Amino acid sequence: YVLRASYAPASWQGGDAVVVSLSRAGLRPPPDAVLRERFGLTAREIGVARLLAHGRGNAEIARELYVSEATARTHTQRILGKLGVARRAQVAAALLAAAPAPR
């Protein structure tokens, strides 16, 4: 794990603060080829899955990819099915689980 902290002076948000984040070190999403082989995702679905893994909603995905929200929703549903997860919040974990182990 990597622990990061930053000091935010009083002028920020009305009072002194320390912002702390904790993240897992060394985890990288798998290459596209792994996602194609393991889950049968298309190139477009891989792009959408990566956006889902970053917490994007259907409206944001639609704007980023220049598609309708209905199209983004359809991609999302297909991805959830192919990954075998019930919720979009589970996409990131499913993608990371498919990643090759760090060396």
C-alpha positions in Angstrom: 0.0 0.0 0.0 1.0 3.6 -0.6 0.0 6.3 1.9 0.0 9.9 0.7 -0.8 13.0 2.7 -1.0 16.7 1.9 -1.4 19.7 4.1 -4.2 22.1 3.2 -3.8 25.6 4.8 -6.6 27.5 6.5 -7.5 29.3 3.3 -8.8 26.0 1.8 -12.3 24.9 2.9 -12.2 27.3 5.9 -9.7 25.6 8.1 -6.5 23.7 8.2 -6.7 20.1 7.0 -4.7 17.1 6.1 -5.8 15.1 3.1 -4.8 11.5 3.3 -5.1 8.8 0.6 -4.3 5.1 0.8 -3.9 3.1 -2.4 -2.7 -0.4 -3.4 0.8 -0.3 -4.9 1.7 -2.2 -8.0 -1.8 -2.9 -9.3 -2.1 -2.3 -13.0 -5.1 -3.0 -15.2 -4.6 -5.9 -17.6 -3.8 -5.3 -21.2 -6.6 -5.2 -23.8 -5.6 -8.6 -25.1 -6.1 -10.2 -21.7 -9.6 -8.6 -21.4 -10.5 -9.8 -24.9 -9.3 -13.4 -24.2 -10.6 -13.8 -20.7 -14.0 -12.0 -20.9 -14.7 -11.8 -24.7 -14.9 -8.0 -24.6 -14.8 -6.0 -27.8 -12.5 -3.0 -28.2 -15.4 -0.6 -27.5 -16.4 -2.6 -24.4 -12.9 -2.5 -23.1 -12.9 1.3 -23.3 -16.2 1.4 -21.6 -15.1 -1.1 -18.9 -12.1 1.1 -18.1 -14.3 4.1 -17.7 -16.7 2.2 -15.5 -13.7 1.1 -13.4 -12.9 4.8 -12.9 -16.4 5.4 -11.6 -17.9 7.0 -14.6 -21.7 6.9 -15.0 -23.6 6.3 -18.2 -24.0 10.0 -18.9 -20.3 10.7 -18.5 -19.4 7.7 -20.7 -21.8 8.9 -23.4 -20.2 12.3 -23.4 -16.7 11.0 -23.5 -17.4 8.5 -26.3 -19.9 10.6 -28.3 -22.7 8.1 -28.0 -26.2 8.3 -26.6 -26.8 7.4 -22.9 -28.9 4.5 -24.1 -25.9 3.1 -26.0 -23.7 3.6 -23.0 -26.2 1.8 -20.8 -26.3 -1.1 -23.3 -22.5 -1.4 -23.3 -22.6 -1.3 -19.5 -25.1 -4.1 -19.2 -23.2 -6.3 -21.7 -19.9 -5.7 -19.8 -21.5 -6.5 -16.5 -22.8 -9.8 -18.0 -19.4 -10.7 -19.6 -17.5 -9.9 -16.4 -20.1 -11.9 -14.3 -20.7 -9.0 -11.9 -24.0 -7.5 -10.8 -23.0 -3.9 -10.1 -20.9 -1.4 -11.9 -18.9 -0.9 -8.7 -17.6 -4.4 -9.1 -16.1 -3.8 -12.5 -12.7 -2.4 -11.3 -12.2 -5.4 -9.0 -13.0 -7.8 -11.9 -10.6 -6.1 -14.2 -7.8 -6.1 -11.6 -8.4 -9.8 -10.8 -7.7 -10.5 -14.5 -4.4 -8.7 -14.4 -1.2 -10.7 -14.5 0.5 -10.9 -11.1 3.2 -8.2 -10.5 6.7 -9.3 -10.7 
